[in-house]
């Protein structure tokens, strides 16, 4: 099965702090995604990419930046974290059959 | 408002029973539907997908799709406690860069 890893698994920061969430996939998938999951909202797409250097805006991009440095690595940046960004963050990659494979998630708490 | 609506929000069924979950898209541009399952504390995993009108069966799981009403349903027969999970429905327009719009999910609890 496709492998997607995320780090850190848990993160606590303060309001106004900088946070970088990392995602790596070793499946040679072109597409990668960042989602946040909150109770009552399901998964909401923040940013996605279809290759190194490419970035596409998702449905809830405000307050987030992303960068795809290589085929394998996709980063999500919160430059001025706010309590409203407390959430469970998932990274995913997509195979040619359109199935998305999710990483284990990063739980972020902004105090 | 979410483009993908799921019902019920939660569902309790006895072991061995039938669980029926519903999902409707308000976006008429979508034509692919997905069901993902997420066990507590785990990441979502794709369970089934359906792109054509009709029915698709895989083991104890059956998915129906009515493209005219943009409604899909997931039915789990002979439900097991291990089926207890959050079931997420997602819709997309073809591959559309693989953008999925997820519903809020149905929390299924199967009681032994």
Interface residues (C-beta under 8 A of the other chain):
Chain A: X31 X33 X35 X40 X41 X42 X43 X44 X45 X48 X50 X56 X58 X59 X90 X94 X98 X99 X100 X101 X102 X103 X104 X105
Chain B: X2 X4 X6 X32 X42 X43 X44 X45 X46 X49 X88 X90 X92 X95 X97 X98 X99 X100 X101 X102 X103 X104 X105
